[in-house]
Amino acid sequence: MSVQDVNAAGPKGQIANREPFLDRLAKSFGRERVVEKPVRPDWGLKPQWEVFSGLTSDELVEVLKNQCLLVHTEVIETERAELGAALKEALDRNECKSVVTWKDPRFSEFGLNGVLGQYELCEWNSEDRAGSIAAAERADVGITFSDITLAESATVVLFSDEGKGRSVSLLPKNYIAVIPKSTIVPRITQAAAEIDRRIAAGETVASCVNFISGPSNSADIEMSLVVGVHGPVHATYIIVDDA
């Protein structure tokens, strides 16, 4: 097919010959086309909502901390006023000289710009993706905020966005997640429900949602756990009381 043929297929965003193709596909399977939108079943039993449902915010923090021990993740708890000092402690413990962060207003809102300014700092630049990726590869530490935090699995949920590249949490040797206490929920059930809510409300949902549970690891070879095989070798969660 020539370039002219491709351009003639239709405006960008349209699919040429979609209906005939799906009709032919259904016929090949020996059945009629399914054209009705599927209806989600309303299950009588929903045990996923019962897990940790009665726990307070403080109790969820304890669940998260205990799970962090199992996923080899350091935890620091702090108040909002002491967050800068806690972050500097974590950075210095990682012998940090260079940092890469999201372009995220929360760094300013939580008063972290002064601390970050003490290091060689790169903020993710969506207009220079190649340069930002290279900076993430060189950085000693990558720092993001957690958008939703799952207590059950010690997982931070990151919604990628224009200023929030995935490489920030993937490429540096060390990773720090700042976890506002208000983001902690029992488990993935609540995270999925929040994504559903955003879609139903017509909000723009991130094209990539990352679920990160501590440093990278693998137990594929004879069930022997190896930490730091394809990403950060060390992870720190800083839980900050943002009430």
C-alpha positions, -999 to +999 in steps of 0.1 A: +000+000+000+014+034-009+014+065+012-014+079-009-035+048-002-030+051+035-040+088+035-071+079+015-082+053+040-099+080+061-092+107+087-070+100+117-090+081+144-113+063+120-111+026+112-116+016+075-138-014+068-143-022+105-178-036+102-172-060+072-140-073+090-159-080+122-188-097+103-163-119+085-145-127+117-178-137+135-188-159+105-154-177+106-162-186+142-196-198+132-217-174+153-235-141+150-219-108+158-221-096+194-231-060+191-247-053+225-225-037+252-218-063+279-235-057+313-214-061+344-228-087+367-241-076+401-226-104+422-244-113+454-212-119+472-184-093+471-157-105+495-131-082+480-147-052+497-145-069+531-107-071+533-094-046+559-128-028+556-130-021+593-095-007+598-088+029+607-063+050+588-036+044+615-043+006+613-039+006+575-005+023+580+006-006+602-006-031+576+014-013+550+045-012+572+044-049+580+040-057+543+070-035+535+092-058+555+082-086+531+090-066+500+123-053+512+113-017+514+124+009+540+097+029+557+100+064+572+071+080+590+069+117+594+047+148+599+042+173+571+064+199+588+092+174+591+089+159+556+118+179+541+142+166+568+129+130+564+135+132+526+170+146+531+178+118+555+166+092+529+186+109+501+218+111+522+214+075+533+214+065+496+246+086+491+227+107+467+242+134+445+217+135+416+179+133+417+152+130+391+116+138+399+082+142+384+070+176+373+045+176+401+031+206+420+030+184+452+068+189+456+061+226+461+029+221+481+047+199+506+077+223+508+103+200+493+119+224+467+145+236+492+158+201+499+158+190+463+177+221+453+207+208+474+213+181+448+218+179+411+182+179+401+163+170+369+126+175+366+108+153+340+104+173+308+078+159+284+091+180+256+125+164+259+116+128+266+150+114+254+169+138+276+146+130+306+152+093+302+189+098+300+188+119+332+168+091+349+194+066+339+222+087+355+203+097+386+211+082+420+175+085+431+141+088+415+113+104+435+076+104+430+044+109+450+020+080+454-014+087+439-030+057+456-013+034+481-024-002+487-018-013+523-023-051+516+006-054+492+027-023+501+020-010+465+022+026+453+000+034+424+014+060+399-008+076+372+015+086+344+009+120+329+025+146+307+051+156+334+052+122+351+074+098+331+075+061+340+113+062+339+115+082+371+105+052+392+122+026+370+157+036+359+175+052+389+193+029+413+172+040+442+135+049+444+117+070+469+079+073+471+064+101+491+031+086+504+005+111+518-014+092+545-047+102+528-038+080+498-037+047+517-065+023+510-069-013+519-062-030+485-064-030+447-102-032+449-103+005+459-078+015+433-098-002+405-130+015+418-113+049+417-103+043+381-138+033+372-152+064+389-129+087+369-139+070+336-176+073+345-172+110+353-156+116+319-122+125+334-090+119+316-074+087+328-037+080+326-027+058+296-004+039+319-011+031+356+020+017+374+017-006+404+050-007+423+056-029+453+091-021+466+123-026+447+125-048+415+129-085+422+125-119+407+122-155+420+120-171+386+151-192+391+144-221+415+122-197+436+154-179+449+146-143+455+169-118+438+163-081+445+172-053+420+173-073+388+155-049+364+150-016+382+157+001+415+177-020+439+165-001+469+131+015+477+121+038+505+085+048+513+081+081+533+046+081+548+036+117+557+006+126+578-011+151+555-043+156+576 
